[in-house]
């Protein structure tokens, strides 16, 4: 028997489009797939991150790391946040090395874009997709930047 909480259609839609507030959140790489972008043929990682809001509720947010010179800043920030810089520096960063890694992200809300006419499916012209959360950047976790002083023994009198 499946275990679930029955929701009305309205409750289900509210849950589907519930956004996190803009800010920083902890999470991990839930899934990732190495791909080539359809339009330009660039290498990329298509990732789903499981993030947790201030109440501990999980939110899955999709992000794409595109390996182009103009987007490498985000790839580097991801590797730093996930603490896998050695894989990045060795040219071995990929979905396999990213899986299950913990990250800190900066989340923004992206306004919904207008739905193309051929995809309206009965909706009014000018209708928009719902707003969504997007990963604006990856944040280096504080423990990565602890100074050498933190390794000193506080019991040593000076």
C-alpha positions as CSV (number, residue, x, y, z in Angstrom):
1,X,0.0,0.0,0.0
2,X,1.3,3.5,-0.9
3,X,1.6,6.0,1.9
4,X,0.6,9.5,1.1
5,X,-1.5,12.5,2.3
6,X,-4.5,13.1,0.0
7,X,-4.7,16.7,-1.2
8,X,-7.4,18.6,-3.1
9,X,-6.4,19.8,-6.6
10,X,-6.0,23.3,-5.2
11,X,-3.8,22.1,-2.4
12,X,-1.7,20.1,-4.8
13,X,-1.3,23.1,-7.1
14,X,-0.3,25.3,-4.2
15,X,2.4,22.8,-3.2
16,X,3.6,22.5,-6.8
17,X,4.2,26.2,-7.1
18,X,5.4,27.0,-3.6
19,X,8.6,29.0,-3.9
20,X,11.4,29.5,-1.4
21,X,12.1,33.1,-0.5
22,X,15.2,34.6,-2.1
23,X,18.3,33.8,0.1
24,X,20.9,31.2,0.9
25,X,20.0,27.5,1.4
26,X,21.8,24.3,2.1
27,X,21.1,21.2,0.1
28,X,22.7,18.4,-1.9
29,X,22.9,17.1,-5.5
30,X,19.9,14.8,-5.8
31,X,20.5,13.8,-9.4
32,X,22.9,14.9,-12.2
33,X,23.4,13.9,-15.8
34,X,26.2,14.9,-18.1
35,X,24.8,16.2,-21.4
36,X,25.6,18.3,-24.5
37,X,23.4,21.5,-24.8
38,X,20.9,21.1,-27.6
39,X,21.5,24.5,-29.2
40,X,25.3,24.9,-29.0
41,X,26.7,21.5,-28.2
42,X,28.4,22.7,-25.1
43,X,29.2,20.2,-22.3
44,X,27.0,20.7,-19.3
45,X,25.7,19.0,-16.1
46,X,21.9,18.9,-15.8
47,X,21.4,18.8,-12.0
48,X,18.5,18.6,-9.6
49,X,19.3,19.9,-6.1
50,X,17.4,19.0,-3.0
51,X,17.3,22.2,-0.9
52,X,15.8,22.8,2.5
53,X,13.9,25.9,3.4
54,X,13.9,27.6,6.9
55,X,11.3,25.1,8.1
56,X,13.2,22.1,6.9
57,X,10.8,21.4,4.0
58,X,12.5,20.0,0.9
59,X,12.4,21.8,-2.5
60,X,13.9,20.4,-5.7
61,X,15.5,23.0,-7.9
62,X,17.0,22.2,-11.3
63,X,20.2,23.8,-12.4
64,X,22.5,23.6,-15.4
65,X,26.3,24.0,-15.2
66,X,27.4,24.9,-18.7
67,X,31.2,24.4,-19.3
68,X,31.8,27.5,-21.4
69,X,34.3,30.3,-20.7
70,X,31.4,32.7,-19.9
71,X,29.9,30.3,-17.4
72,X,32.9,28.7,-15.7
73,X,32.6,31.1,-12.8
74,X,29.5,29.1,-11.7
75,X,31.2,25.8,-12.3
76,X,34.1,26.9,-10.1
77,X,31.7,28.2,-7.4
78,X,29.9,24.8,-7.5
79,X,33.2,22.9,-7.1
80,X,34.2,25.1,-4.2
81,X,30.8,24.8,-2.5
82,X,30.7,21.0,-3.0
83,X,34.4,20.8,-1.8
84,X,35.5,19.0,-5.0
85,X,38.0,21.5,-6.4
86,X,40.6,18.8,-6.9
87,X,38.2,17.1,-9.4
88,X,37.6,20.4,-11.1
89,X,41.3,21.2,-11.3
90,X,42.1,17.7,-12.6
91,X,39.5,18.1,-15.4
92,X,37.4,15.3,-13.8
93,X,34.4,17.2,-12.6
94,X,31.3,15.4,-13.8
95,X,27.9,14.2,-12.6
96,X,29.5,11.1,-11.0
97,X,31.8,13.2,-8.8
98,X,29.0,15.7,-8.0
99,X,26.3,13.2,-6.8
100,X,25.2,13.5,-3.2
101,X,27.6,16.4,-2.5
102,X,26.4,19.1,-0.1
103,X,26.2,22.6,-1.4
104,X,25.1,26.0,-0.3
105,X,23.2,28.1,-2.9
106,X,21.9,31.5,-3.5
107,X,18.3,31.2,-4.6
108,X,16.4,33.9,-6.6
109,X,12.9,34.0,-7.9
110,X,12.7,34.1,-11.7
111,X,9.5,35.6,-13.0
112,X,7.5,33.4,-15.3
113,X,8.0,33.9,-19.0
114,X,5.1,34.3,-21.5
115,X,3.8,31.0,-22.8
116,X,4.4,30.6,-26.6
117,X,1.2,30.5,-28.7
118,X,1.8,26.9,-29.8
119,X,1.9,25.8,-26.1
120,X,-1.0,27.7,-24.7
121,X,-3.3,24.6,-24.7
122,X,-6.5,26.7,-24.2
123,X,-5.0,29.4,-22.0
124,X,-5.4,33.0,-22.9
125,X,-2.8,34.7,-25.2
126,X,-0.3,36.5,-22.9
127,X,-0.5,33.9,-20.2
128,X,2.7,33.2,-18.4
129,X,4.4,30.2,-16.8
130,X,4.5,30.4,-13.0
131,X,7.4,32.0,-11.3
132,X,10.2,29.6,-10.3
133,X,13.2,29.4,-8.0
134,X,16.6,29.5,-9.7
135,X,20.2,29.0,-8.5
136,X,21.9,32.4,-8.9
137,X,25.2,31.1,-7.5
138,X,26.9,28.6,-5.3
139,X,28.3,29.8,-2.0
140,X,31.6,28.6,-0.5
141,X,30.8,27.2,2.9
142,X,32.4,28.9,5.9
143,X,34.3,25.8,7.1
144,X,36.4,26.0,3.9
145,X,37.7,29.4,4.9
146,X,38.7,28.8,8.5
147,X,41.9,30.4,9.2
148,X,45.0,28.6,10.4
149,X,44.4,30.2,13.8
150,X,41.4,27.8,14.3
151,X,43.8,24.9,14.3
152,X,45.8,26.3,17.2
153,X,45.3,24.8,20.6
154,X,43.5,27.4,22.9
155,X,45.0,25.7,25.9
156,X,48.5,26.9,25.2
157,X,49.2,30.0,27.3
158,X,51.0,33.0,25.7
